[in-house]
Amino acid sequence: MPDLARLRHGWMAAAFALAAGLSMLLLTQVDTIEFAPQRWLYTITGWLLVASAIGPLVEVLDAFGHILLWNGIGWSAGLALFGLESVGSMPIWPLMLAALALTFWPKDPERVLPPAAIIIALLGGFAICWLGWSDISLPIPSDWLEVN
């Protein structure tokens, strides 16, 4: 039988992680993402976030779910940044929901993720989105730098 205290403290984090993943998966149905060559990035991100929802509910899978959530946040941040020009700011919503899942994640003082693992998961997800995005064009507004 699962630990009821764990369920009582982790249900909100699981709900936010699940909502983040489902909203990312629903975003793939929007025309600008559905017909984009990067649709697979959004789908993988959604499934990463959905899979992380088991972490706050089951103590054995806590670290695994936490790493998946951090990795999903890295993917979401990459999609939000690289998709600004093409799909707009729609991927910000799942990113905010995933951040809320982090705030409600049950804290266990004996089981703390090392910061290096969090950084690797976060930057790894961002880097995969950067490599998977076929055409990155982030115009830098440099008009104010020109001196006449």
Biotite code that builds the C-alpha atoms (Angstrom):
import biotite.structure as struc

atoms = struc.array([
    struc.Atom([0.000, 0.000, 0.000], chain_id="A", res_id=1, res_name="MET", atom_name="CA", element="C"),
    struc.Atom([1.418, 3.420, -0.927], chain_id="A", res_id=2, res_name="PRO", atom_name="CA", element="C"),
    struc.Atom([2.473, 5.847, 1.741], chain_id="A", res_id=3, res_name="ASP", atom_name="CA", element="C"),
    struc.Atom([-0.623, 7.982, 2.328], chain_id="A", res_id=4, res_name="LEU", atom_name="CA", element="C"),
    struc.Atom([1.404, 10.880, 3.731], chain_id="A", res_id=5, res_name="ALA", atom_name="CA", element="C"),
    struc.Atom([3.405, 10.965, 0.506], chain_id="A", res_id=6, res_name="ARG", atom_name="CA", element="C"),
    struc.Atom([0.186, 11.042, -1.510], chain_id="A", res_id=7, res_name="LEU", atom_name="CA", element="C"),
    struc.Atom([-1.223, 13.777, 0.710], chain_id="A", res_id=8, res_name="ARG", atom_name="CA", element="C"),
    struc.Atom([1.861, 15.978, 0.288], chain_id="A", res_id=9, res_name="HIS", atom_name="CA", element="C"),
    struc.Atom([2.622, 15.196, -3.352], chain_id="A", res_id=10, res_name="GLY", atom_name="CA", element="C"),
    struc.Atom([-0.735, 15.272, -5.081], chain_id="A", res_id=11, res_name="TRP", atom_name="CA", element="C"),
    struc.Atom([-0.532, 18.967, -5.953], chain_id="A", res_id=12, res_name="MET", atom_name="CA", element="C"),
    struc.Atom([2.946, 18.662, -7.477], chain_id="A", res_id=13, res_name="ALA", atom_name="CA", element="C"),
    struc.Atom([1.754, 15.663, -9.474], chain_id="A", res_id=14, res_name="ALA", atom_name="CA", element="C"),
    struc.Atom([-1.330, 17.569, -10.638], chain_id="A", res_id=15, res_name="ALA", atom_name="CA", element="C"),
    struc.Atom([0.751, 20.550, -11.810], chain_id="A", res_id=16, res_name="PHE", atom_name="CA", element="C"),
    struc.Atom([3.302, 18.306, -13.562], chain_id="A", res_id=17, res_name="ALA", atom_name="CA", element="C"),
    struc.Atom([0.488, 16.415, -15.259], chain_id="A", res_id=18, res_name="LEU", atom_name="CA", element="C"),
    struc.Atom([-1.215, 19.674, -16.250], chain_id="A", res_id=19, res_name="ALA", atom_name="CA", element="C"),
    struc.Atom([2.070, 20.989, -17.667], chain_id="A", res_id=20, res_name="ALA", atom_name="CA", element="C"),
    struc.Atom([2.565, 17.854, -19.746], chain_id="A", res_id=21, res_name="GLY", atom_name="CA", element="C"),
    struc.Atom([-1.012, 17.707, -20.983], chain_id="A", res_id=22, res_name="LEU", atom_name="CA", element="C"),
    struc.Atom([-1.028, 21.384, -21.897], chain_id="A", res_id=23, res_name="SER", atom_name="CA", element="C"),
    struc.Atom([2.217, 20.884, -23.851], chain_id="A", res_id=24, res_name="MET", atom_name="CA", element="C"),
    struc.Atom([0.673, 17.900, -25.644], chain_id="A", res_id=25, res_name="LEU", atom_name="CA", element="C"),
    struc.Atom([-2.454, 19.942, -26.398], chain_id="A", res_id=26, res_name="LEU", atom_name="CA", element="C"),
    struc.Atom([-0.266, 22.705, -27.829], chain_id="A", res_id=27, res_name="LEU", atom_name="CA", element="C"),
    struc.Atom([0.806, 20.287, -30.551], chain_id="A", res_id=28, res_name="THR", atom_name="CA", element="C"),
    struc.Atom([-2.749, 20.518, -31.905], chain_id="A", res_id=29, res_name="GLN", atom_name="CA", element="C"),
    struc.Atom([-2.426, 24.256, -32.591], chain_id="A", res_id=30, res_name="VAL", atom_name="CA", element="C"),
    struc.Atom([-1.869, 24.816, -36.314], chain_id="A", res_id=31, res_name="ASP", atom_name="CA", element="C"),
    struc.Atom([1.415, 26.686, -35.953], chain_id="A", res_id=32, res_name="THR", atom_name="CA", element="C"),
    struc.Atom([2.925, 23.813, -33.984], chain_id="A", res_id=33, res_name="ILE", atom_name="CA", element="C"),
    struc.Atom([1.070, 20.954, -35.681], chain_id="A", res_id=34, res_name="GLU", atom_name="CA", element="C"),
    struc.Atom([2.573, 21.771, -39.071], chain_id="A", res_id=35, res_name="PHE", atom_name="CA", element="C"),
    struc.Atom([5.968, 22.902, -37.761], chain_id="A", res_id=36, res_name="ALA", atom_name="CA", element="C"),
    struc.Atom([9.001, 20.681, -38.374], chain_id="A", res_id=37, res_name="PRO", atom_name="CA", element="C"),
    struc.Atom([9.747, 20.866, -34.629], chain_id="A", res_id=38, res_name="GLN", atom_name="CA", element="C"),
    struc.Atom([6.454, 19.261, -33.525], chain_id="A", res_id=39, res_name="ARG", atom_name="CA", element="C"),
    struc.Atom([8.305, 16.215, -32.198], chain_id="A", res_id=40, res_name="TRP", atom_name="CA", element="C"),
    struc.Atom([10.139, 18.443, -29.695], chain_id="A", res_id=41, res_name="LEU", atom_name="CA", element="C"),
    struc.Atom([6.830, 19.590, -28.217], chain_id="A", res_id=42, res_name="TYR", atom_name="CA", element="C"),
    struc.Atom([5.534, 16.015, -28.069], chain_id="A", res_id=43, res_name="THR", atom_name="CA", element="C"),
    struc.Atom([8.627, 14.685, -26.284], chain_id="A", res_id=44, res_name="ILE", atom_name="CA", element="C"),
    struc.Atom([8.518, 17.595, -23.836], chain_id="A", res_id=45, res_name="THR", atom_name="CA", element="C"),
    struc.Atom([4.885, 16.884, -23.058], chain_id="A", res_id=46, res_name="GLY", atom_name="CA", element="C"),
    struc.Atom([5.574, 13.209, -22.377], chain_id="A", res_id=47, res_name="TRP", atom_name="CA", element="C"),
    struc.Atom([8.590, 14.077, -20.193], chain_id="A", res_id=48, res_name="LEU", atom_name="CA", element="C"),
    struc.Atom([6.412, 16.312, -18.052], chain_id="A", res_id=49, res_name="LEU", atom_name="CA", element="C"),
    struc.Atom([3.621, 13.725, -17.867], chain_id="A", res_id=50, res_name="VAL", atom_name="CA", element="C"),
    struc.Atom([6.106, 11.014, -16.839], chain_id="A", res_id=51, res_name="ALA", atom_name="CA", element="C"),
    struc.Atom([7.503, 13.220, -14.081], chain_id="A", res_id=52, res_name="SER", atom_name="CA", element="C"),
    struc.Atom([4.088, 13.354, -12.396], chain_id="A", res_id=53, res_name="ALA", atom_name="CA", element="C"),
    struc.Atom([4.663, 9.963, -10.751], chain_id="A", res_id=54, res_name="ILE", atom_name="CA", element="C"),
    struc.Atom([7.687, 11.249, -8.792], chain_id="A", res_id=55, res_name="GLY", atom_name="CA", element="C"),
    struc.Atom([5.911, 13.193, -6.041], chain_id="A", res_id=56, res_name="PRO", atom_name="CA", element="C"),
    struc.Atom([3.486, 10.308, -5.425], chain_id="A", res_id=57, res_name="LEU", atom_name="CA", element="C"),
    struc.Atom([5.903, 7.369, -5.133], chain_id="A", res_id=58, res_name="VAL", atom_name="CA", element="C"),
    struc.Atom([8.900, 7.798, -2.851], chain_id="A", res_id=59, res_name="GLU", atom_name="CA", element="C"),
    struc.Atom([11.055, 5.280, -4.734], chain_id="A", res_id=60, res_name="VAL", atom_name="CA", element="C"),
    struc.Atom([10.643, 7.288, -7.948], chain_id="A", res_id=61, res_name="LEU", atom_name="CA", element="C"),
    struc.Atom([11.106, 10.706, -6.336], chain_id="A", res_id=62, res_name="ASP", atom_name="CA", element="C"),
    struc.Atom([14.604, 11.423, -7.670], chain_id="A", res_id=63, res_name="ALA", atom_name="CA", element="C"),
    struc.Atom([13.756, 10.026, -11.103], chain_id="A", res_id=64, res_name="PHE", atom_name="CA", element="C"),
    struc.Atom([10.603, 12.162, -11.342], chain_id="A", res_id=65, res_name="GLY", atom_name="CA", element="C"),
    struc.Atom([12.468, 15.220, -10.103], chain_id="A", res_id=66, res_name="HIS", atom_name="CA", element="C"),
    struc.Atom([15.163, 14.802, -12.764], chain_id="A", res_id=67, res_name="ILE", atom_name="CA", element="C"),
    struc.Atom([12.488, 14.292, -15.427], chain_id="A", res_id=68, res_name="LEU", atom_name="CA", element="C"),
    struc.Atom([10.720, 17.459, -14.311], chain_id="A", res_id=69, res_name="LEU", atom_name="CA", element="C"),
    struc.Atom([13.926, 19.511, -14.407], chain_id="A", res_id=70, res_name="TRP", atom_name="CA", element="C"),
    struc.Atom([14.722, 18.071, -17.836], chain_id="A", res_id=71, res_name="ASN", atom_name="CA", element="C"),
    struc.Atom([11.185, 18.893, -19.017], chain_id="A", res_id=72, res_name="GLY", atom_name="CA", element="C"),
    struc.Atom([11.635, 22.442, -17.735], chain_id="A", res_id=73, res_name="ILE", atom_name="CA", element="C"),
    struc.Atom([14.838, 22.728, -19.768], chain_id="A", res_id=74, res_name="GLY", atom_name="CA", element="C"),
    struc.Atom([13.025, 21.468, -22.863], chain_id="A", res_id=75, res_name="TRP", atom_name="CA", element="C"),
    struc.Atom([10.125, 23.856, -22.201], chain_id="A", res_id=76, res_name="SER", atom_name="CA", element="C"),
    struc.Atom([12.453, 26.818, -21.727], chain_id="A", res_id=77, res_name="ALA", atom_name="CA", element="C"),
    struc.Atom([14.189, 26.000, -25.009], chain_id="A", res_id=78, res_name="GLY", atom_name="CA", element="C"),
    struc.Atom([10.892, 25.687, -26.853], chain_id="A", res_id=79, res_name="LEU", atom_name="CA", element="C"),
    struc.Atom([9.627, 28.928, -25.348], chain_id="A", res_id=80, res_name="ALA", atom_name="CA", element="C"),
    struc.Atom([12.781, 30.801, -26.379], chain_id="A", res_id=81, res_name="LEU", atom_name="CA", element="C"),
    struc.Atom([13.304, 29.319, -29.831], chain_id="A", res_id=82, res_name="PHE", atom_name="CA", element="C"),
    struc.Atom([9.619, 29.343, -30.721], chain_id="A", res_id=83, res_name="GLY", atom_name="CA", element="C"),
    struc.Atom([9.043, 33.013, -29.962], chain_id="A", res_id=84, res_name="LEU", atom_name="CA", element="C"),
    struc.Atom([9.385, 34.013, -33.604], chain_id="A", res_id=85, res_name="GLU", atom_name="CA", element="C"),
    struc.Atom([7.351, 31.165, -35.095], chain_id="A", res_id=86, res_name="SER", atom_name="CA", element="C"),
    struc.Atom([4.762, 29.970, -32.557], chain_id="A", res_id=87, res_name="VAL", atom_name="CA", element="C"),
    struc.Atom([4.718, 32.864, -30.138], chain_id="A", res_id=88, res_name="GLY", atom_name="CA", element="C"),
    struc.Atom([4.747, 32.599, -26.376], chain_id="A", res_id=89, res_name="SER", atom_name="CA", element="C"),
    struc.Atom([2.348, 29.656, -26.077], chain_id="A", res_id=90, res_name="MET", atom_name="CA", element="C"),
    struc.Atom([4.954, 27.272, -24.523], chain_id="A", res_id=91, res_name="PRO", atom_name="CA", element="C"),
    struc.Atom([5.322, 29.628, -21.546], chain_id="A", res_id=92, res_name="ILE", atom_name="CA", element="C"),
    struc.Atom([2.134, 28.224, -19.956], chain_id="A", res_id=93, res_name="TRP", atom_name="CA", element="C"),
    struc.Atom([3.437, 24.630, -19.525], chain_id="A", res_id=94, res_name="PRO", atom_name="CA", element="C"),
    struc.Atom([6.721, 26.087, -18.279], chain_id="A", res_id=95, res_name="LEU", atom_name="CA", element="C"),
    struc.Atom([4.878, 28.014, -15.550], chain_id="A", res_id=96, res_name="MET", atom_name="CA", element="C"),
    struc.Atom([2.865, 24.937, -14.581], chain_id="A", res_id=97, res_name="LEU", atom_name="CA", element="C"),
    struc.Atom([6.059, 22.873, -14.332], chain_id="A", res_id=98, res_name="ALA", atom_name="CA", element="C"),
    struc.Atom([7.624, 25.545, -12.121], chain_id="A", res_id=99, res_name="ALA", atom_name="CA", element="C"),
    struc.Atom([4.558, 25.334, -9.867], chain_id="A", res_id=100, res_name="LEU", atom_name="CA", element="C"),
    struc.Atom([5.041, 21.562, -9.704], chain_id="A", res_id=101, res_name="ALA", atom_name="CA", element="C"),
    struc.Atom([8.564, 22.196, -8.417], chain_id="A", res_id=102, res_name="LEU", atom_name="CA", element="C"),
    struc.Atom([7.325, 24.487, -5.664], chain_id="A", res_id=103, res_name="THR", atom_name="CA", element="C"),
    struc.Atom([4.842, 21.889, -4.393], chain_id="A", res_id=104, res_name="PHE", atom_name="CA", element="C"),
    struc.Atom([7.233, 18.930, -4.692], chain_id="A", res_id=105, res_name="TRP", atom_name="CA", element="C"),
    struc.Atom([7.483, 17.098, -1.332], chain_id="A", res_id=106, res_name="PRO", atom_name="CA", element="C"),
    struc.Atom([10.754, 17.950, 0.393], chain_id="A", res_id=107, res_name="LYS", atom_name="CA", element="C"),
    struc.Atom([12.752, 15.177, 2.029], chain_id="A", res_id=108, res_name="ASP", atom_name="CA", element="C"),
    struc.Atom([15.891, 16.421, 3.846], chain_id="A", res_id=109, res_name="PRO", atom_name="CA", element="C"),
    struc.Atom([17.626, 13.040, 3.486], chain_id="A", res_id=110, res_name="GLU", atom_name="CA", element="C"),
    struc.Atom([17.064, 12.839, -0.277], chain_id="A", res_id=111, res_name="ARG", atom_name="CA", element="C"),
    struc.Atom([18.217, 16.015, -1.931], chain_id="A", res_id=112, res_name="VAL", atom_name="CA", element="C"),
    struc.Atom([19.222, 16.144, -5.581], chain_id="A", res_id=113, res_name="LEU", atom_name="CA", element="C"),
    struc.Atom([22.749, 17.422, -6.112], chain_id="A", res_id=114, res_name="PRO", atom_name="CA", element="C"),
    struc.Atom([22.820, 20.796, -7.856], chain_id="A", res_id=115, res_name="PRO", atom_name="CA", element="C"),
    struc.Atom([25.029, 19.329, -10.593], chain_id="A", res_id=116, res_name="ALA", atom_name="CA", element="C"),
    struc.Atom([22.285, 16.831, -11.499], chain_id="A", res_id=117, res_name="ALA", atom_name="CA", element="C"),
    struc.Atom([19.713, 19.626, -11.704], chain_id="A", res_id=118, res_name="ILE", atom_name="CA", element="C"),
    struc.Atom([21.986, 21.768, -13.888], chain_id="A", res_id=119, res_name="ILE", atom_name="CA", element="C"),
    struc.Atom([22.802, 18.864, -16.200], chain_id="A", res_id=120, res_name="ILE", atom_name="CA", element="C"),
    struc.Atom([19.109, 17.967, -16.585], chain_id="A", res_id=121, res_name="ALA", atom_name="CA", element="C"),
    struc.Atom([18.095, 21.592, -17.160], chain_id="A", res_id=122, res_name="LEU", atom_name="CA", element="C"),
    struc.Atom([20.863, 22.485, -19.594], chain_id="A", res_id=123, res_name="LEU", atom_name="CA", element="C"),
    struc.Atom([20.651, 19.090, -21.287], chain_id="A", res_id=124, res_name="GLY", atom_name="CA", element="C"),
    struc.Atom([16.995, 19.612, -22.127], chain_id="A", res_id=125, res_name="GLY", atom_name="CA", element="C"),
    struc.Atom([17.710, 23.136, -23.358], chain_id="A", res_id=126, res_name="PHE", atom_name="CA", element="C"),
    struc.Atom([20.645, 21.916, -25.477], chain_id="A", res_id=127, res_name="ALA", atom_name="CA", element="C"),
    struc.Atom([18.601, 19.133, -27.078], chain_id="A", res_id=128, res_name="ILE", atom_name="CA", element="C"),
    struc.Atom([15.948, 21.671, -28.082], chain_id="A", res_id=129, res_name="CYS", atom_name="CA", element="C"),
    struc.Atom([18.641, 23.930, -29.468], chain_id="A", res_id=130, res_name="TRP", atom_name="CA", element="C"),
    struc.Atom([20.119, 21.094, -31.526], chain_id="A", res_id=131, res_name="LEU", atom_name="CA", element="C"),
    struc.Atom([16.701, 19.801, -32.590], chain_id="A", res_id=132, res_name="GLY", atom_name="CA", element="C"),
    struc.Atom([15.443, 23.187, -33.698], chain_id="A", res_id=133, res_name="TRP", atom_name="CA", element="C"),
    struc.Atom([16.349, 23.267, -37.368], chain_id="A", res_id=134, res_name="SER", atom_name="CA", element="C"),
    struc.Atom([16.429, 27.010, -37.937], chain_id="A", res_id=135, res_name="ASP", atom_name="CA", element="C"),
    struc.Atom([17.171, 29.311, -35.036], chain_id="A", res_id=136, res_name="ILE", atom_name="CA", element="C"),
    struc.Atom([16.790, 32.940, -35.879], chain_id="A", res_id=137, res_name="SER", atom_name="CA", element="C"),
    struc.Atom([16.862, 35.187, -32.856], chain_id="A", res_id=138, res_name="LEU", atom_name="CA", element="C"),
    struc.Atom([17.212, 38.734, -34.103], chain_id="A", res_id=139, res_name="PRO", atom_name="CA", element="C"),
    struc.Atom([19.039, 40.918, -31.619], chain_id="A", res_id=140, res_name="ILE", atom_name="CA", element="C"),
    struc.Atom([17.667, 44.461, -31.549], chain_id="A", res_id=141, res_name="PRO", atom_name="CA", element="C"),
    struc.Atom([20.855, 46.413, -32.040], chain_id="A", res_id=142, res_name="SER", atom_name="CA", element="C"),
    struc.Atom([19.442, 49.618, -33.525], chain_id="A", res_id=143, res_name="ASP", atom_name="CA", element="C"),
    struc.Atom([20.163, 51.506, -30.337], chain_id="A", res_id=144, res_name="TRP", atom_name="CA", element="C"),
    struc.Atom([23.854, 50.589, -30.595], chain_id="A", res_id=145, res_name="LEU", atom_name="CA", element="C"),
    struc.Atom([24.370, 52.494, -33.826], chain_id="A", res_id=146, res_name="GLU", atom_name="CA", element="C"),
    struc.Atom([25.920, 55.880, -33.403], chain_id="A", res_id=147, res_name="VAL", atom_name="CA", element="C"),
    struc.Atom([25.433, 58.469, -36.124], chain_id="A", res_id=148, res_name="ASN", atom_name="CA", element="C"),
])
